[in-house]
Amino acid sequence: MVQPMGRHLCPCSPWKSTAEQRSTCSPWRAPHRRRWMHPKEQAPGRTLDPWRQESTLVGAAAGQSGAVPGPGPGRGHRLAEGRWRELAPMPPVLGRSAASQAGPGGLHFPWRSAAGAAQARCWARRERAAVAMRRRSAVQRKVPCLFVTEVKKEPSAKRERQPFKVLATETISGKALAADIHNAIPTEKVDGTCCYVTTYKGQPYLWARLDRRPSKQGEKKFRQFLHSLKDCKEFEWNIEEDFKPVPDTWIPAKDLEFSNGNPLPDENGHMPGWVPVEKNSKQYCWHSSVINYEAEIALVLKRHADPGLLEISPVPLSELLEQTLELIGTNINANPYGLGSKKHPVHLLVPHGAFEIKNPPTLKQSDILSWFESCSEGKVEGIVWHCHDGCLIKLHRHHLDLPWPLAETYLNSQPVVISFNRSKYECDFEPKSLFHHFSNLDGQRFDRLKDIKFDA
């Protein structure tokens, strides 16, 4: 039996809208959920709508045994083992007539020619790029550095009371090369605190980052082992005795290794994980300020459709499921982007990988250093490369012994528009909430992100 297949193209495909692409059919794509119906099951005389989950045939003659109906408007059909199959229209190969590209019954087979094969490869590249885009939100553990690093016994500018600093050498790390770093997508590293959206209590929930750390006794044992110049991977932890307790709702990060059902610490002795952010939480009050569980939405900062413009808008939590985001704002990491004020704090969620770098430097330390120091787009905390295999590679300004934060950053100097149609939501937002304030600014544009102010 011929099995139904569906293709999923990236949004840049010019011949179809995103909604239409989700249900088009092509034999080299992943299986689609379209239901195939025998001719006897289908109502004669009805046309076939390729964008809905229904199958009917064109013309009453289609129900005859062995009859092959002519192609409907913009689509073709064929008979295979007593079942009808619909093929969506293929985009034409440039420079060739439609007849030369069509198979029996008007079907298009773009792989039949060299030009068609090139087009198929182009679609495959777009598919891989789309997969890479979907993987941009996979920050579940410590991200390795682009370069091999070395430790210098000098006070750290990144962390107070740290008597050493970690600096990058000029050698690209093996992990980066193995992840095909040269074909990765460079994005801005946003300075905030990591969050995660997944299901809790039967609905999408925002989760705050909470690493389970060793107790004082466990940390002491681990440090003594490291001073013996042994490999940290050989150290055996006692999870129950060597680690601090965590809330019952705590879950480990996805990328952690497990042994006998228990998560294992990473090379630093930490177990990254998450705890759900409850409504009106005091400990995670800034997290809870950007979500509304009644309307199931979150306040998100992202790219606008217009180039060079940012947008703040409510996004359904269901659209953020299994993604990680960065919480930025007034009371996060000393507010490097200058958002809000003490009287009117402003906090926002930024999906990881949301800000792709348009003109990235080459992967040479000298070029990256020059880009950080002299380019306006380089006024960022760092770069995170999103590799096609889902791996993440980063480079922080501190790896190059450069200062952060800066008085002016690339993010807070960009214009931003507020898109918040309050009439779409049935619930009433609390008068002091960010949702109430931003809904009052619907349609307004600010020259810089840090210029957003609420009326007193």
KEMARVO-874100 format. One record per residue (C-alpha): residue number from 1; residue in one letter; x, y, z. Coordinates in steps of 0.5 Angstrom, whole numbers. Layout:
N
+-----+------+-------+-------+-------+
|  nr | rest |    c1 |    c2 |    c3 |
+-----+------+-------+-------+-------+
| NUM |    A |     X |     Y |     Z |
...
+-----+------+-------+-------+-------+
END
This chain:
456
+-----+------+-------+-------+-------+
|  nr | rest |    c1 |    c2 |    c3 |
+-----+------+-------+-------+-------+
|   1 |    M |     0 |     0 |     0 |
|   2 |    V |     3 |     7 |    -2 |
|   3 |    Q |     4 |    11 |     5 |
|   4 |    P |     2 |    18 |     5 |
|   5 |    M |     8 |    23 |     6 |
|   6 |    G |     8 |    30 |     7 |
|   7 |    R |    13 |    36 |     7 |
|   8 |    H |    14 |    41 |    11 |
|   9 |    L |    18 |    47 |     8 |
|  10 |    C |    21 |    53 |    11 |
|  11 |    P |    17 |    60 |    11 |
|  12 |    C |    22 |    63 |     6 |
|  13 |    S |    18 |    58 |     0 |
|  14 |    P |    15 |    64 |    -4 |
|  15 |    W |    10 |    59 |    -7 |
|  16 |    K |     6 |    57 |    -1 |
|  17 |    S |     4 |    61 |     5 |
|  18 |    T |     6 |    57 |    12 |
|  19 |    A |    -1 |    55 |    13 |
|  20 |    E |    -1 |    51 |     6 |
|  21 |    Q |     6 |    48 |     7 |
|  22 |    R |     4 |    44 |    13 |
|  23 |    S |     0 |    40 |     9 |
|  24 |    T |     3 |    39 |     2 |
|  25 |    C |     5 |    33 |     0 |
|  26 |    S |    12 |    30 |    -3 |
|  27 |    P |    15 |    23 |    -3 |
|  28 |    W |    21 |    25 |     0 |
|  29 |    R |    19 |    28 |     6 |
|  30 |    A |    16 |    25 |    13 |
|  31 |    P |    10 |    22 |    14 |
|  32 |    H |     4 |    26 |    14 |
|  33 |    R |    -3 |    25 |    18 |
|  34 |    R |    -7 |    26 |    11 |
|  35 |    R |   -13 |    20 |    11 |
|  36 |    W |   -13 |    16 |     5 |
|  37 |    M |   -20 |    14 |     2 |
|  38 |    H |   -22 |     9 |    -2 |
|  39 |    P |   -26 |    11 |    -8 |
|  40 |    K |   -33 |     8 |    -5 |
|  41 |    E |   -32 |    12 |     1 |
|  42 |    Q |   -32 |    19 |    -3 |
|  43 |    A |   -37 |    23 |    -5 |
|  44 |    P |   -38 |    23 |   -13 |
|  45 |    G |   -38 |    30 |   -16 |
|  46 |    R |   -34 |    34 |   -10 |
|  47 |    T |   -27 |    37 |   -11 |
|  48 |    L |   -21 |    35 |    -7 |
|  49 |    D |   -19 |    41 |    -2 |
|  50 |    P |   -11 |    40 |    -1 |
|  51 |    W |   -11 |    44 |     5 |
|  52 |    R |   -16 |    40 |    10 |
|  53 |    Q |   -17 |    33 |    12 |
|  54 |    E |   -22 |    31 |     7 |
|  55 |    S |   -21 |    27 |     1 |
|  56 |    T |   -26 |    27 |    -5 |
|  57 |    L |   -25 |    26 |   -12 |
|  58 |    V |   -26 |    30 |   -18 |
|  59 |    G |   -32 |    28 |   -22 |
|  60 |    A |   -37 |    22 |   -22 |
|  61 |    A |   -32 |    18 |   -27 |
|  62 |    A |   -27 |    17 |   -21 |
|  63 |    G |   -31 |    12 |   -18 |
|  64 |    Q |   -30 |     7 |   -24 |
|  65 |    S |   -25 |     1 |   -23 |
|  66 |    G |   -18 |     3 |   -26 |
|  67 |    A |   -20 |    10 |   -28 |
|  68 |    V |   -15 |    15 |   -27 |
|  69 |    P |   -18 |    22 |   -26 |
|  70 |    G |   -15 |    28 |   -29 |
|  71 |    P |   -12 |    33 |   -25 |
|  72 |    G |   -16 |    38 |   -21 |
|  73 |    P |   -14 |    46 |   -21 |
|  74 |    G |    -7 |    46 |   -20 |
|  75 |    R |    -6 |    39 |   -17 |
|  76 |    G |    -6 |    31 |   -20 |
|  77 |    H |    -8 |    25 |   -18 |
|  78 |    R |    -6 |    17 |   -19 |
|  79 |    L |    -9 |    10 |   -17 |
|  80 |    A |    -4 |     6 |   -13 |
|  81 |    E |    -7 |    -1 |   -11 |
|  82 |    G |   -14 |     1 |   -11 |
|  83 |    R |   -13 |     8 |    -7 |
|  84 |    W |   -13 |    15 |    -9 |
|  85 |    R |    -7 |    19 |    -8 |
|  86 |    E |    -6 |    27 |    -8 |
|  87 |    L |     0 |    30 |   -10 |
|  88 |    A |     0 |    38 |    -9 |
|  89 |    P |     3 |    42 |   -14 |
|  90 |    M |    10 |    43 |   -15 |
|  91 |    P |    14 |    49 |   -16 |
|  92 |    P |    16 |    50 |   -23 |
|  93 |    V |    24 |    49 |   -25 |
|  94 |    L |    26 |    56 |   -28 |
|  95 |    G |    28 |    56 |   -35 |
|  96 |    R |    24 |    50 |   -37 |
|  97 |    S |    17 |    49 |   -40 |
|  98 |    A |    11 |    46 |   -35 |
|  99 |    A |    10 |    40 |   -40 |
| 100 |    S |    17 |    38 |   -40 |
| 101 |    Q |    17 |    38 |   -32 |
| 102 |    A |    11 |    34 |   -32 |
| 103 |    G |    10 |    26 |   -31 |
| 104 |    P |     4 |    22 |   -33 |
| 105 |    G |    -3 |    25 |   -31 |
| 106 |    G |     0 |    32 |   -30 |
| 107 |    L |     4 |    30 |   -24 |
| 108 |    H |    11 |    34 |   -23 |
| 109 |    F |    17 |    30 |   -21 |
| 110 |    P |    23 |    35 |   -20 |
| 111 |    W |    28 |    30 |   -19 |
| 112 |    R |    28 |    27 |   -26 |
| 113 |    S |    32 |    33 |   -29 |
| 114 |    A |    39 |    36 |   -27 |
| 115 |    A |    35 |    42 |   -25 |
| 116 |    G |    30 |    39 |   -22 |
| 117 |    A |    35 |    35 |   -17 |
| 118 |    A |    38 |    42 |   -16 |
| 119 |    Q |    31 |    44 |   -14 |
| 120 |    A |    30 |    38 |    -9 |
| 121 |    R |    37 |    39 |    -6 |
| 122 |    C |    35 |    47 |    -5 |
| 123 |    W |    29 |    44 |    -1 |
| 124 |    A |    33 |    39 |     3 |
| 125 |    R |    37 |    45 |     5 |
| 126 |    R |    31 |    49 |     7 |
| 127 |    E |    29 |    43 |    11 |
| 128 |    R |    35 |    43 |    15 |
| 129 |    A |    35 |    50 |    16 |
| 130 |    A |    28 |    50 |    19 |
| 131 |    V |    30 |    44 |    23 |
| 132 |    A |    36 |    48 |    26 |
| 133 |    M |    31 |    54 |    27 |
| 134 |    R |    27 |    49 |    31 |
| 135 |    R |    33 |    47 |    35 |
| 136 |    R |    35 |    54 |    37 |
| 137 |    S |    31 |    53 |    44 |
| 138 |    A |    35 |    47 |    47 |
| 139 |    V |    39 |    51 |    52 |
| 140 |    Q |    39 |    45 |    58 |
| 141 |    R |    46 |    45 |    60 |
| 142 |    K |    52 |    49 |    60 |
| 143 |    V |    54 |    51 |    53 |
| 144 |    P |    62 |    50 |    51 |
| 145 |    C |    66 |    55 |    49 |
| 146 |    L |    68 |    56 |    41 |
| 147 |    F |    76 |    56 |    43 |
| 148 |    V |    80 |    52 |    47 |
| 149 |    T |    80 |    56 |    54 |
| 150 |    E |    86 |    57 |    59 |
| 151 |    V |    86 |    59 |    66 |
| 152 |    K |    90 |    65 |    69 |
| 153 |    K |    91 |    67 |    76 |
| 154 |    E |    88 |    74 |    75 |
| 155 |    P |    82 |    77 |    79 |
| 156 |    S |    76 |    75 |    74 |
| 157 |    A |    72 |    81 |    72 |
| 158 |    K |    66 |    77 |    71 |
| 159 |    R |    65 |    74 |    78 |
| 160 |    E |    67 |    78 |    84 |
| 161 |    R |    71 |    74 |    89 |
| 162 |    Q |    74 |    69 |    83 |
| 163 |    P |    81 |    70 |    84 |
| 164 |    F |    82 |    67 |    76 |
| 165 |    K |    79 |    68 |    70 |
| 166 |    V |    78 |    64 |    64 |
| 167 |    L |    81 |    66 |    57 |
| 168 |    A |    80 |    64 |    50 |
| 169 |    T |    86 |    61 |    46 |
| 170 |    E |    86 |    62 |    38 |
| 171 |    T |    85 |    54 |    37 |
| 172 |    I |    78 |    52 |    36 |
| 173 |    S |    75 |    47 |    40 |
| 174 |    G |    74 |    40 |    38 |
| 175 |    K |    67 |    40 |    40 |
| 176 |    A |    66 |    46 |    36 |
| 177 |    L |    69 |    43 |    30 |
| 178 |    A |    65 |    36 |    31 |
| 179 |    A |    59 |    40 |    31 |
| 180 |    D |    60 |    44 |    24 |
| 181 |    I |    61 |    50 |    27 |
| 182 |    H |    63 |    53 |    20 |
| 183 |    N |    56 |    52 |    18 |
| 184 |    A |    52 |    54 |    24 |
| 185 |    I |    48 |    60 |    25 |
| 186 |    P |    51 |    66 |    30 |
| 187 |    T |    46 |    69 |    35 |
| 188 |    E |    46 |    74 |    40 |
| 189 |    K |    48 |    72 |    47 |
| 190 |    V |    43 |    75 |    51 |
| 191 |    D |    44 |    77 |    59 |
| 192 |    G |    39 |    75 |    63 |
| 193 |    T |    37 |    68 |    67 |
| 194 |    C |    35 |    62 |    63 |
| 195 |    C |    27 |    60 |    63 |
| 196 |    Y |    24 |    54 |    60 |
| 197 |    V |    17 |    52 |    58 |
| 198 |    T |    14 |    46 |    59 |
| 199 |    T |     7 |    42 |    62 |
| 200 |    Y |     5 |    43 |    69 |
| 201 |    K |    -2 |    42 |    72 |
| 202 |    G |    -4 |    40 |    65 |
| 203 |    Q |    -2 |    47 |    62 |
| 204 |    P |     4 |    50 |    59 |
| 205 |    Y |     8 |    53 |    65 |
| 206 |    L |    14 |    57 |    66 |
| 207 |    W |    20 |    54 |    69 |
| 208 |    A |    26 |    58 |    73 |
| 209 |    R |    33 |    55 |    73 |
| 210 |    L |    35 |    52 |    79 |
| 211 |    D |    41 |    48 |    79 |
| 212 |    R |    42 |    43 |    85 |
| 213 |    R |    49 |    44 |    88 |
| 214 |    P |    53 |    40 |    92 |
| 215 |    S |    53 |    41 |   100 |
| 216 |    K |    59 |    44 |   103 |
| 217 |    Q |    61 |    37 |   105 |
| 218 |    G |    60 |    35 |    98 |
| 219 |    E |    64 |    41 |    95 |
| 220 |    K |    70 |    40 |   100 |
| 221 |    K |    70 |    32 |    98 |
| 222 |    F |    70 |    34 |    90 |
| 223 |    R |    75 |    40 |    91 |
| 224 |    Q |    80 |    35 |    94 |
| 225 |    F |    79 |    30 |    89 |
| 226 |    L |    81 |    35 |    83 |
| 227 |    H |    87 |    37 |    87 |
| 228 |    S |    90 |    30 |    87 |
| 229 |    L |    90 |    32 |    79 |
| 230 |    K |    85 |    26 |    77 |
| 231 |    D |    80 |    26 |    72 |
| 232 |    C |    73 |    30 |    75 |
| 233 |    K |    69 |    24 |    71 |
| 234 |    E |    72 |    19 |    76 |
| 235 |    F |    69 |    22 |    82 |
| 236 |    E |    63 |    18 |    85 |
| 237 |    W |    58 |    22 |    88 |
| 238 |    N |    53 |    20 |    93 |
| 239 |    I |    47 |    24 |    91 |
| 240 |    E |    43 |    24 |    97 |
| 241 |    E |    49 |    26 |   102 |
| 242 |    D |    53 |    30 |    97 |
| 243 |    F |    48 |    35 |    95 |
| 244 |    K |    43 |    40 |    97 |
| 245 |    P |    36 |    39 |    98 |
| 246 |    V |    31 |    41 |    92 |
| 247 |    P |    23 |    42 |    92 |
| 248 |    D |    19 |    36 |    90 |
| 249 |    T |    17 |    40 |    84 |
| 250 |    W |    24 |    40 |    81 |
| 251 |    I |    26 |    37 |    75 |
| 252 |    P |    33 |    35 |    72 |
| 253 |    A |    35 |    39 |    65 |
| 254 |    K |    34 |    34 |    59 |
| 255 |    D |    41 |    33 |    57 |
| 256 |    L |    43 |    31 |    64 |
| 257 |    E |    46 |    23 |    64 |
| 258 |    F |    43 |    18 |    68 |
| 259 |    S |    45 |    12 |    72 |
| 260 |    N |    40 |     8 |    76 |
| 261 |    G |    34 |    13 |    75 |
| 262 |    N |    38 |    18 |    78 |
| 263 |    P |    41 |    25 |    74 |
| 264 |    L |    49 |    25 |    74 |
| 265 |    P |    52 |    32 |    76 |
| 266 |    D |    56 |    35 |    70 |
| 267 |    E |    64 |    36 |    70 |
| 268 |    N |    63 |    42 |    75 |
| 269 |    G |    59 |    38 |    80 |
| 270 |    H |    52 |    41 |    78 |
| 271 |    M |    46 |    39 |    76 |
| 272 |    P |    42 |    44 |    72 |
| 273 |    G |    34 |    43 |    73 |
| 274 |    W |    28 |    47 |    73 |
| 275 |    V |    22 |    49 |    78 |
| 276 |    P |    15 |    51 |    76 |
| 277 |    V |    14 |    59 |    77 |
| 278 |    E |     7 |    59 |    81 |
| 279 |    K |     3 |    65 |    80 |
| 280 |    N |     5 |    71 |    85 |
| 281 |    S |    11 |    67 |    87 |
| 282 |    K |    15 |    71 |    92 |
| 283 |    Q |    22 |    68 |    90 |
| 284 |    Y |    21 |    68 |    83 |
| 285 |    C |    16 |    75 |    82 |
| 286 |    W |    20 |    77 |    76 |
| 287 |    H |    19 |    71 |    73 |
| 288 |    S |    11 |    71 |    74 |
| 289 |    S |    11 |    78 |    72 |
| 290 |    V |    12 |    76 |    65 |
| 291 |    I |     6 |    71 |    65 |
| 292 |    N |    -1 |    70 |    65 |
| 293 |    Y |    -4 |    63 |    67 |
| 294 |    E |   -11 |    65 |    66 |
| 295 |    A |   -10 |    68 |    59 |
| 296 |    E |    -4 |    63 |    58 |
| 297 |    I |     0 |    68 |    55 |
| 298 |    A |     7 |    71 |    56 |
| 299 |    L |    11 |    78 |    54 |
| 300 |    V |    16 |    76 |    49 |
| 301 |    L |    21 |    81 |    46 |
| 302 |    K |    23 |    78 |    39 |
| 303 |    R |    24 |    81 |    32 |
| 304 |    H |    19 |    85 |    28 |
| 305 |    A |    17 |    83 |    21 |
| 306 |    D |    20 |    90 |    19 |
| 307 |    P |    28 |    89 |    19 |
| 308 |    G |    31 |    93 |    24 |
| 309 |    L |    25 |    93 |    29 |
| 310 |    L |    24 |    90 |    35 |
| 311 |    E |    17 |    88 |    38 |
| 312 |    I |    14 |    86 |    44 |
| 313 |    S |     7 |    82 |    44 |
| 314 |    P |     4 |    77 |    48 |
| 315 |    V |     5 |    70 |    46 |
| 316 |    P |     1 |    64 |    48 |
| 317 |    L |     5 |    59 |    52 |
| 318 |    S |     3 |    53 |    48 |
| 319 |    E |     7 |    56 |    42 |
| 320 |    L |    13 |    56 |    47 |
| 321 |    L |    12 |    49 |    49 |
| 322 |    E |    19 |    46 |    50 |
| 323 |    Q |    23 |    52 |    49 |
| 324 |    T |    28 |    56 |    53 |
| 325 |    L |    28 |    63 |    54 |
| 326 |    E |    32 |    69 |    57 |
| 327 |    L |    29 |    73 |    62 |
| 328 |    I |    31 |    80 |    62 |
| 329 |    G |    30 |    87 |    65 |
| 330 |    T |    30 |    91 |    71 |
| 331 |    N |    32 |    87 |    77 |
| 332 |    I |    36 |    81 |    73 |
| 333 |    N |    43 |    81 |    73 |
| 334 |    A |    44 |    89 |    74 |
| 335 |    N |    40 |    91 |    68 |
| 336 |    P |    45 |    91 |    63 |
| 337 |    Y |    40 |    93 |    58 |
| 338 |    G |    37 |    99 |    62 |
| 339 |    L |    30 |    97 |    62 |
| 340 |    G |    25 |   100 |    66 |
| 341 |    S |    26 |   103 |    73 |
| 342 |    K |    25 |   102 |    80 |
| 343 |    K |    18 |   105 |    81 |
| 344 |    H |    16 |   101 |    74 |
| 345 |    P |    20 |    95 |    73 |
| 346 |    V |    20 |    92 |    66 |
| 347 |    H |    22 |    85 |    65 |
| 348 |    L |    21 |    81 |    58 |
| 349 |    L |    22 |    74 |    56 |
| 350 |    V |    27 |    73 |    50 |
| 351 |    P |    27 |    66 |    46 |
| 352 |    H |    34 |    63 |    45 |
| 353 |    G |    37 |    64 |    38 |
| 354 |    A |    31 |    70 |    37 |
| 355 |    F |    37 |    75 |    35 |
| 356 |    E |    41 |    72 |    29 |
| 357 |    I |    47 |    76 |    27 |
| 358 |    K |    47 |    79 |    20 |
| 359 |    N |    54 |    80 |    19 |
| 360 |    P |    58 |    76 |    24 |
| 361 |    P |    65 |    76 |    24 |
| 362 |    T |    70 |    70 |    21 |
| 363 |    L |    72 |    65 |    26 |
| 364 |    K |    78 |    68 |    28 |
| 365 |    Q |    80 |    70 |    35 |
| 366 |    S |    83 |    77 |    32 |
| 367 |    D |    77 |    78 |    27 |
| 368 |    I |    72 |    77 |    33 |
| 369 |    L |    76 |    81 |    38 |
| 370 |    S |    75 |    87 |    32 |
| 371 |    W |    68 |    86 |    31 |
| 372 |    F |    66 |    86 |    39 |
| 373 |    E |    70 |    93 |    39 |
| 374 |    S |    69 |    97 |    33 |
| 375 |    C |    62 |    94 |    30 |
| 376 |    S |    55 |    97 |    33 |
| 377 |    E |    52 |    90 |    32 |
| 378 |    G |    58 |    87 |    36 |
| 379 |    K |    56 |    91 |    43 |
| 380 |    V |    53 |    85 |    46 |
| 381 |    E |    55 |    80 |    51 |
| 382 |    G |    57 |    75 |    47 |
| 383 |    I |    55 |    70 |    41 |
| 384 |    V |    52 |    63 |    41 |
| 385 |    W |    52 |    59 |    35 |
| 386 |    H |    46 |    54 |    34 |
| 387 |    C |    49 |    48 |    30 |
| 388 |    H |    45 |    44 |    25 |
| 389 |    D |    46 |    38 |    30 |
| 390 |    G |    42 |    42 |    36 |
| 391 |    C |    49 |    43 |    39 |
| 392 |    L |    50 |    50 |    42 |
| 393 |    I |    57 |    54 |    42 |
| 394 |    K |    58 |    60 |    45 |
| 395 |    L |    63 |    66 |    46 |
| 396 |    H |    63 |    71 |    52 |
| 397 |    R |    66 |    78 |    51 |
| 398 |    H |    70 |    76 |    58 |
| 399 |    H |    73 |    70 |    54 |
| 400 |    L |    77 |    75 |    50 |
| 401 |    D |    78 |    80 |    56 |
| 402 |    L |    73 |    85 |    54 |
| 403 |    P |    69 |    89 |    59 |
| 404 |    W |    61 |    87 |    60 |
| 405 |    P |    56 |    91 |    61 |
| 406 |    L |    57 |    97 |    56 |
| 407 |    A |    54 |   103 |    57 |
| 408 |    E |    50 |   102 |    50 |
| 409 |    T |    48 |    96 |    48 |
| 410 |    Y |    46 |    94 |    41 |
| 411 |    L |    40 |    91 |    44 |
| 412 |    N |    37 |    97 |    48 |
| 413 |    S |    39 |   102 |    42 |
| 414 |    Q |    34 |    99 |    37 |
| 415 |    P |    27 |   101 |    36 |
| 416 |    V |    21 |    97 |    38 |
| 417 |    V |    14 |    97 |    37 |
| 418 |    I |     8 |    95 |    42 |
| 419 |    S |     3 |    90 |    39 |
| 420 |    F |    -2 |    88 |    44 |
| 421 |    N |    -9 |    88 |    42 |
| 422 |    R |   -13 |    87 |    49 |
| 423 |    S |   -20 |    85 |    46 |
| 424 |    K |   -17 |    78 |    44 |
| 425 |    Y |   -17 |    76 |    51 |
| 426 |    E |   -23 |    75 |    56 |
| 427 |    C |   -19 |    76 |    62 |
| 428 |    D |   -18 |    83 |    66 |
| 429 |    F |   -11 |    84 |    67 |
| 430 |    E |    -9 |    87 |    74 |
| 431 |    P |    -8 |    95 |    74 |
| 432 |    K |    -1 |    94 |    76 |
| 433 |    S |     1 |    88 |    72 |
| 434 |    L |     6 |    89 |    66 |
| 435 |    F |     0 |    86 |    61 |
| 436 |    H |    -4 |    92 |    63 |
| 437 |    H |     1 |    97 |    62 |
| 438 |    F |     3 |    94 |    55 |
| 439 |    S |    -4 |    94 |    53 |
| 440 |    N |    -4 |   101 |    54 |
| 441 |    L |     2 |   102 |    49 |
| 442 |    D |    -1 |    98 |    44 |
| 443 |    G |     1 |   101 |    37 |
| 444 |    Q |     6 |   105 |    40 |
| 445 |    R |    13 |   106 |    37 |
| 446 |    F |    20 |   108 |    41 |
| 447 |    D |    26 |   110 |    38 |
| 448 |    R |    30 |   105 |    43 |
| 449 |    L |    28 |    99 |    47 |
| 450 |    K |    31 |   103 |    54 |
| 451 |    D |    26 |   109 |    52 |
| 452 |    I |    20 |   105 |    54 |
| 453 |    K |    16 |   108 |    60 |
| 454 |    F |    10 |   107 |    63 |
| 455 |    D |     5 |   113 |    65 |
| 456 |    A |     5 |   115 |    73 |
+-----+------+-------+-------+-------+
END
